[in-house]
């Protein structure tokens, strides 16, 4: 049996097997894929738990420590056995408590902003892989049409060879071109499965997923300028981290203030007490009460001042980090705009003339080849030019869509 025929059948088997493996895939629109990802992605769930964590941490800002209870029994007043119960509570200076509560609030806002960052990153990744999958699906259709054209060419060349109208070179060339298309189909199907697996992982789906939409030009948001990056979630998070470090510095500074000490006591004073000139005996069951007020003053404030100073350095670091991030973000946005302009111009070229010319070249070449007006070399060249233009158009369309998605990501629109 002809070696080329065996290879051809092997390729056809692989392609049919790859296609059949996608039959059971769950078909989702882009919006459905995004909603599924936001609902099921573990990274999003982790960020949501972080919000709950800091909400609970915020409640610890009013922590005043443990109540001290001291029981004393013995001859502390006389030869009689007496009892003494003292309750004492140390309370941080009110400024410290207020600052700790504010710190908790800022940390909650930071956790909420981190969730937005995670959502923006996830949605961008889902959009990007989904549109790339649409491109690969469109490419698959183009390869199928190419396979049909080259099959027609191979069949025609085989007939011409049998009738003596062509030589073995033309027949072999036709079969080789057909196998090349089958190889591209094999690679394309593998790429589709890889992209599908990546999308499935992002959605945390139990079954394979595929794209239900078709490749089309994505609409561009209005009012594009560098000012839109101020709503970038990652930038807002960086600025929020500055606020958190500022509040942490206030907390550390306020710890230099003394703690307040309050307490109450109840004790017995067994024995004779002179009351208004008369001696009165008080048994141990008689309790005398009172209260205490005081201050817990830090004798050595060096460590507290060092912590406050360290928090100040941390604030400066966070501020510089936010400024650097904003600078890079503006640069990335301007670069994305230039990429969009480049890809938009390329796409306009294919939409305005190249695609029409590709269809015309293909139509005229097929007509001329079957009429015997051109040879197989000219026909192959025409096929490659026409199909190459269509393939390049799909790539240009995908590049344009990816540029739009990048701008949406940088501007925080998801």
VEXDREN-2710 file (C-alpha; in Angstrom, 1 decimal):
% VEXDREN-2710
k/r/px/py/pz
1/UNK/0.0/0.0/0.0
2/UNK/1.2/3.5/-0.7
3/UNK/3.1/5.0/2.3
4/UNK/1.4/8.3/1.8
5/UNK/-2.0/6.7/1.9
6/UNK/-1.2/4.9/5.2
7/UNK/0.0/8.2/6.7
8/UNK/-3.1/9.9/5.5
9/UNK/-5.4/7.4/7.1
10/UNK/-3.4/7.6/10.4
11/UNK/-3.8/11.4/10.4
12/UNK/-7.5/11.1/9.6
13/UNK/-7.9/8.7/12.6
14/UNK/-6.2/11.1/15.0
15/UNK/-8.2/14.0/13.8
16/UNK/-11.5/12.2/14.1
17/UNK/-10.4/10.9/17.6
18/UNK/-9.5/14.4/18.7
19/UNK/-12.8/15.8/17.5
20/UNK/-14.8/13.1/19.2
21/UNK/-13.1/13.8/22.5
22/UNK/-14.6/17.3/22.5
23/UNK/-18.2/16.2/21.9
24/UNK/-19.0/15.9/25.5
25/UNK/-17.6/19.3/26.4
26/UNK/-19.9/21.8/28.0
27/UNK/-20.4/24.7/25.7
28/UNK/-20.3/28.1/27.4
29/UNK/-20.7/31.7/26.3
30/UNK/-18.1/34.1/27.5
31/UNK/-20.4/35.6/30.1
32/UNK/-21.3/32.1/31.3
33/UNK/-17.6/31.3/31.6
34/UNK/-16.8/34.4/33.5
35/UNK/-19.7/33.9/36.0
36/UNK/-18.7/30.3/36.5
37/UNK/-15.1/31.2/37.1
38/UNK/-16.0/33.9/39.6
39/UNK/-18.3/31.5/41.4
40/UNK/-16.0/28.4/41.5
41/UNK/-12.4/29.6/41.3
42/UNK/-10.5/28.8/44.5
43/UNK/-8.4/31.9/44.3
44/UNK/-11.6/34.0/44.5
45/UNK/-12.9/31.9/47.4
46/UNK/-9.6/32.4/49.2
47/UNK/-9.8/36.2/48.8
48/UNK/-13.4/36.1/50.2
49/UNK/-12.2/34.2/53.2
50/UNK/-9.5/36.9/53.7
51/UNK/-12.3/39.5/54.0
52/UNK/-14.0/37.4/56.6
53/UNK/-10.7/37.0/58.4
54/UNK/-10.0/40.8/58.6
55/UNK/-13.6/41.5/59.7
56/UNK/-13.0/39.3/62.7
57/UNK/-9.6/40.8/63.3
58/UNK/-11.2/44.2/63.3
59/UNK/-13.2/43.2/66.3
60/UNK/-10.0/42.6/68.3
61/UNK/-9.2/46.3/68.1
62/UNK/-11.1/46.9/71.3
63/UNK/-9.3/44.2/73.2
64/UNK/-8.4/45.5/76.6
65/UNK/-6.7/42.4/77.9
66/UNK/-7.5/40.1/80.7
67/UNK/-9.0/40.9/84.0
68/UNK/-6.6/40.3/86.9
69/UNK/-8.2/38.6/90.0
70/UNK/-6.1/38.2/93.1
71/UNK/-7.3/36.3/96.2
72/UNK/-5.4/36.8/99.5
73/UNK/-5.9/35.0/102.8
74/UNK/-3.9/35.3/106.0
75/UNK/-2.8/37.5/108.8
76/UNK/-2.2/40.6/106.7
77/UNK/-4.0/42.9/109.2
78/UNK/-3.8/41.2/112.6
79/UNK/-3.4/37.9/114.2
80/UNK/-6.9/37.0/112.9
81/UNK/-7.2/35.3/109.5
82/UNK/-8.6/37.7/106.9
83/UNK/-9.6/37.6/103.2
84/UNK/-8.9/40.0/100.3
85/UNK/-10.2/39.8/96.8
86/UNK/-8.8/42.4/94.3
87/UNK/-10.0/42.8/90.7
88/UNK/-7.8/44.9/88.4
89/UNK/-8.1/45.7/84.7
90/UNK/-5.4/47.4/82.5
91/UNK/-6.9/49.4/79.7
92/UNK/-4.9/50.7/76.8
93/UNK/-4.9/54.4/76.3
94/UNK/-8.2/55.4/74.4
95/UNK/-6.1/56.8/71.5
96/UNK/-4.6/53.3/71.0
97/UNK/-8.0/51.7/71.0
98/UNK/-9.4/54.1/68.5
99/UNK/-6.3/53.7/66.2
100/UNK/-6.5/49.9/66.4
101/UNK/-10.2/49.9/65.4
102/UNK/-9.3/52.2/62.4
103/UNK/-6.5/49.9/61.5
104/UNK/-8.9/47.0/61.4
105/UNK/-11.2/49.0/59.1
106/UNK/-8.4/49.8/56.7
107/UNK/-7.4/46.1/56.6
108/UNK/-10.9/45.1/55.8
109/UNK/-11.0/47.6/52.9
110/UNK/-7.6/46.2/51.8
111/UNK/-9.0/42.7/51.8
112/UNK/-12.0/43.8/49.8
113/UNK/-9.8/45.6/47.3
114/UNK/-7.7/42.4/47.0
115/UNK/-10.8/40.5/46.1
116/UNK/-11.4/43.0/43.3
117/UNK/-7.8/42.5/42.1
118/UNK/-8.3/38.7/42.0
119/UNK/-11.5/39.1/40.2
120/UNK/-10.0/41.4/37.6
121/UNK/-7.0/39.1/37.1
122/UNK/-9.3/36.1/36.8
123/UNK/-11.8/37.7/34.4
124/UNK/-8.9/38.9/32.2
125/UNK/-7.4/35.4/32.1
126/UNK/-10.7/33.8/31.2
127/UNK/-11.4/36.4/28.5
128/UNK/-8.0/36.0/27.0
129/UNK/-8.0/32.2/26.9
130/UNK/-11.6/32.2/25.7
131/UNK/-10.9/34.5/22.8
132/UNK/-7.8/32.5/22.0
133/UNK/-10.0/29.4/21.9
134/UNK/-12.4/31.2/19.6
135/UNK/-9.4/31.9/17.3
136/UNK/-8.3/28.3/17.3
137/UNK/-11.9/27.2/16.6
138/UNK/-12.0/29.6/13.6
139/UNK/-8.6/28.4/12.5
140/UNK/-10.0/24.8/12.7
141/UNK/-12.8/25.7/10.2
142/UNK/-10.3/27.3/7.9
143/UNK/-8.1/24.2/8.0
144/UNK/-11.1/22.0/7.2
145/UNK/-11.8/24.2/4.2
146/UNK/-8.2/23.9/3.2
147/UNK/-8.3/20.2/3.6
148/UNK/-11.3/20.1/1.2
149/UNK/-9.4/22.2/-1.4
150/UNK/-6.3/20.1/-1.2
151/UNK/-8.3/16.9/-1.3
152/UNK/-9.9/18.2/-4.5
153/UNK/-6.5/19.1/-5.8
154/UNK/-5.1/15.6/-4.9
155/UNK/-8.0/13.8/-6.5
156/UNK/-7.7/15.9/-9.7
157/UNK/-3.9/15.3/-9.8
158/UNK/-4.5/11.5/-9.3
159/UNK/-6.9/11.4/-12.2
160/UNK/-4.5/13.5/-14.4
161/UNK/-1.7/11.1/-13.5
162/UNK/-3.7/8.0/-14.4
163/UNK/-4.7/9.6/-17.8
164/UNK/-1.1/10.6/-18.4
165/UNK/-1.9/14.3/-18.3
166/UNK/0.5/14.9/-15.4
167/UNK/3.6/13.3/-13.9
168/UNK/4.4/11.7/-10.6
169/UNK/5.8/14.9/-9.2
170/UNK/2.4/16.7/-9.4
171/UNK/0.6/13.7/-7.8
172/UNK/3.1/13.4/-5.0
173/UNK/3.1/17.2/-4.4
174/UNK/-0.7/17.2/-4.1
175/UNK/-0.7/14.3/-1.6
176/UNK/2.1/15.9/0.4
177/UNK/0.2/19.2/0.6
178/UNK/-2.9/17.3/1.8
179/UNK/-0.8/15.6/4.6
180/UNK/0.6/19.0/5.6
181/UNK/-2.9/20.3/6.1
182/UNK/-3.8/17.2/8.1
183/UNK/-0.7/17.8/10.3
184/UNK/-1.8/21.3/10.9
185/UNK/-5.3/20.0/11.8
186/UNK/-3.6/17.7/14.3
187/UNK/-1.7/20.5/15.9
188/UNK/-4.8/22.7/15.9
189/UNK/-6.9/20.1/17.7
190/UNK/-4.2/19.7/20.3
191/UNK/-4.1/23.4/20.8
192/UNK/-7.9/23.5/21.2
193/UNK/-7.7/20.8/23.9
194/UNK/-4.9/22.6/25.7
195/UNK/-6.8/25.9/25.7
196/UNK/-10.0/24.0/26.8
197/UNK/-8.1/22.4/29.7
198/UNK/-6.8/25.7/30.8
199/UNK/-10.3/27.2/30.7
200/UNK/-11.7/24.2/32.5
201/UNK/-9.1/24.7/35.3
202/UNK/-9.9/28.4/35.6
203/UNK/-13.6/27.6/35.9
204/UNK/-12.9/24.6/38.2
205/UNK/-15.3/22.6/36.1
206/UNK/-15.7/18.9/36.5
207/UNK/-16.2/18.4/32.8
208/UNK/-14.4/19.7/29.7
209/UNK/-15.6/23.1/28.4
210/UNK/-15.7/24.6/25.0
211/UNK/-16.6/28.0/23.5
212/UNK/-20.1/28.6/22.4
213/UNK/-19.4/32.0/20.8
214/UNK/-17.8/32.6/17.4
215/UNK/-14.7/34.7/16.7
216/UNK/-15.7/38.4/16.1
217/UNK/-14.3/41.8/16.5
218/UNK/-14.5/42.9/20.1
219/UNK/-16.0/46.3/20.8
220/UNK/-13.6/48.9/22.3
221/UNK/-14.7/51.0/25.3
222/UNK/-15.0/54.7/24.8
223/UNK/-13.0/57.4/26.4
224/UNK/-9.6/55.8/26.3
225/UNK/-6.8/57.8/27.9
226/UNK/-4.2/57.3/30.5
227/UNK/-6.4/58.7/33.3
228/UNK/-8.6/55.5/33.2
229/UNK/-5.8/53.5/34.9
230/UNK/-6.7/55.3/38.2
231/UNK/-9.4/52.7/38.5
232/UNK/-7.0/49.8/38.1
233/UNK/-7.7/47.5/41.0
234/UNK/-4.1/46.7/41.6
235/UNK/-3.2/50.4/41.8
236/UNK/-6.1/51.0/44.3
237/UNK/-4.8/48.1/46.4
238/UNK/-1.3/49.6/46.4
239/UNK/-2.7/52.9/47.6
240/UNK/-4.8/51.1/50.2
241/UNK/-1.7/49.4/51.5
242/UNK/-0.2/52.9/52.0
243/UNK/-3.3/53.8/54.2
244/UNK/-2.9/50.6/56.1
245/UNK/0.8/51.3/56.9
246/UNK/-0.1/54.9/57.9
247/UNK/-2.7/53.6/60.4
248/UNK/-0.2/51.0/61.7
249/UNK/2.2/53.8/62.3
250/UNK/-0.4/55.7/64.3
251/UNK/-1.1/52.6/66.4
252/UNK/2.6/52.1/67.2
253/UNK/3.0/55.7/68.2
254/UNK/0.0/55.6/70.5
255/UNK/1.4/52.7/72.3
256/UNK/3.9/55.1/73.9
257/UNK/1.0/56.5/76.0
258/UNK/0.5/54.9/79.5
259/UNK/-2.2/52.3/80.1
260/UNK/-5.0/53.1/82.5
261/UNK/-5.3/50.9/85.6
262/UNK/-8.7/50.4/87.3
263/UNK/-9.6/48.0/90.1
264/UNK/-11.9/47.2/93.0
265/UNK/-11.3/45.2/96.1
266/UNK/-13.3/43.6/98.9
267/UNK/-11.6/42.5/102.1
268/UNK/-12.1/41.7/105.8
269/UNK/-10.5/43.4/108.7
270/UNK/-11.2/41.1/111.6
271/UNK/-10.8/42.8/114.9
272/UNK/-11.9/45.7/117.1
273/UNK/-12.4/49.1/115.4
274/UNK/-13.1/52.3/117.2
275/UNK/-16.3/53.8/115.8
276/UNK/-17.3/57.2/117.1
277/UNK/-15.5/56.5/120.4
278/UNK/-17.0/53.0/120.8
279/UNK/-15.1/49.8/120.3
280/UNK/-16.8/47.5/117.8
281/UNK/-15.7/44.0/116.9
282/UNK/-15.9/43.2/113.2
283/UNK/-15.9/39.5/112.2
284/UNK/-14.3/38.1/109.1
285/UNK/-17.7/38.1/107.4
286/UNK/-17.7/41.9/107.3
287/UNK/-16.3/43.1/104.0
288/UNK/-14.7/46.5/103.4
289/UNK/-14.7/47.6/99.8
290/UNK/-13.0/50.2/97.6
291/UNK/-11.5/51.0/94.2
292/UNK/-8.2/51.7/92.6
293/UNK/-7.0/54.0/89.8
294/UNK/-3.6/54.2/88.3
295/UNK/-1.3/54.4/85.3
296/UNK/1.0/51.9/83.8
297/UNK/3.8/54.1/82.5
298/UNK/6.4/52.6/80.2
299/UNK/9.8/53.1/81.9
300/UNK/11.8/52.2/78.8
301/UNK/10.1/53.6/75.6
302/UNK/12.9/52.8/73.3
303/UNK/11.3/49.6/71.8
304/UNK/8.0/51.4/71.3
305/UNK/9.7/54.3/69.5
306/UNK/11.6/51.8/67.4
307/UNK/8.4/50.0/66.4
308/UNK/6.8/53.4/65.5
309/UNK/9.9/54.3/63.4
310/UNK/9.9/51.0/61.7
311/UNK/6.2/51.5/60.8
312/UNK/7.1/54.9/59.3
313/UNK/9.7/53.2/57.1
314/UNK/7.2/50.7/56.1
315/UNK/4.8/53.5/55.1
316/UNK/7.4/55.1/53.0
317/UNK/8.2/51.8/51.3
318/UNK/4.5/51.2/50.5
319/UNK/4.1/54.8/49.2
320/UNK/7.1/54.4/46.9
321/UNK/5.9/51.0/45.8
322/UNK/2.5/52.6/44.9
323/UNK/4.2/55.4/43.0
324/UNK/6.4/53.0/41.1
325/UNK/3.4/50.8/40.3
326/UNK/1.4/53.7/39.0
327/UNK/4.3/54.8/36.8
328/UNK/4.7/51.3/35.3
329/UNK/0.9/51.1/34.9
330/UNK/0.8/54.3/32.8
331/UNK/3.7/52.9/30.7
332/UNK/1.9/49.6/30.2
333/UNK/-1.3/51.4/29.3
334/UNK/0.4/53.6/26.7
335/UNK/2.2/50.5/25.3
336/UNK/-1.2/48.7/25.1
337/UNK/-2.7/51.6/23.2
338/UNK/0.2/51.5/20.7
339/UNK/-0.3/47.7/20.3
340/UNK/-4.0/48.4/19.7
341/UNK/-3.3/50.9/17.1
342/UNK/-0.9/48.5/15.3
343/UNK/-3.3/45.6/15.4
344/UNK/-6.2/47.8/14.4
345/UNK/-4.3/49.0/11.3
346/UNK/-3.4/45.4/10.4
347/UNK/-7.0/44.3/10.9
348/UNK/-8.3/47.1/8.8
349/UNK/-6.1/46.1/5.9
350/UNK/-7.5/42.6/5.8
351/UNK/-11.1/43.8/6.2
352/UNK/-10.8/46.5/3.6
353/UNK/-9.2/44.6/0.7
354/UNK/-7.0/41.6/1.5
355/UNK/-9.9/39.2/2.3
356/UNK/-11.8/40.2/-0.9
357/UNK/-8.6/39.6/-2.9
358/UNK/-8.1/36.3/-1.2
359/UNK/-11.6/35.1/-2.2
360/UNK/-11.0/36.3/-5.8
361/UNK/-7.6/34.7/-6.1
362/UNK/-9.0/31.4/-4.8
363/UNK/-12.1/31.5/-7.1
364/UNK/-10.1/32.3/-10.2
365/UNK/-7.3/29.8/-9.5
366/UNK/-9.7/26.9/-9.0
367/UNK/-11.6/27.9/-12.2
368/UNK/-8.4/28.2/-14.2
369/UNK/-6.8/24.9/-12.9
370/UNK/-9.9/22.8/-13.7
371/UNK/-10.1/24.4/-17.1
372/UNK/-6.4/23.6/-17.7
373/UNK/-5.4/27.2/-18.1
374/UNK/-2.8/27.0/-15.4
375/UNK/-0.5/24.3/-14.1
376/UNK/-0.4/22.8/-10.6
377/UNK/2.5/25.0/-9.5
378/UNK/0.6/28.2/-10.2
379/UNK/-2.5/26.7/-8.6
380/UNK/-0.6/25.7/-5.4
381/UNK/0.9/29.2/-5.2
382/UNK/-2.5/30.7/-5.6
383/UNK/-4.0/28.4/-2.9
384/UNK/-1.2/29.2/-0.5
385/UNK/-1.6/33.0/-1.0
386/UNK/-5.3/32.9/-0.6
387/UNK/-5.4/30.6/2.4
388/UNK/-2.4/32.4/3.9
389/UNK/-4.2/35.7/3.8
390/UNK/-7.3/34.2/5.5
391/UNK/-5.1/32.6/8.2
392/UNK/-3.3/35.9/8.8
393/UNK/-6.6/37.7/9.1
394/UNK/-7.7/35.3/11.8
395/UNK/-4.4/35.9/13.6
396/UNK/-4.8/39.7/13.2
397/UNK/-8.3/39.6/14.6
398/UNK/-7.2/37.6/17.6
399/UNK/-4.3/40.0/18.2
400/UNK/-6.7/42.9/18.0
401/UNK/-9.1/41.3/20.5
402/UNK/-6.3/40.5/22.9
403/UNK/-5.2/44.2/22.7
404/UNK/-8.7/45.3/23.6
405/UNK/-8.8/42.8/26.5
406/UNK/-5.5/44.1/27.8
407/UNK/-6.8/47.7/27.9
408/UNK/-9.9/46.6/29.7
409/UNK/-7.7/44.7/32.2
410/UNK/-5.5/47.7/32.8
411/UNK/-8.4/50.1/33.2
412/UNK/-10.2/47.7/35.6
413/UNK/-13.2/47.1/33.4
414/UNK/-14.4/43.5/34.0
END
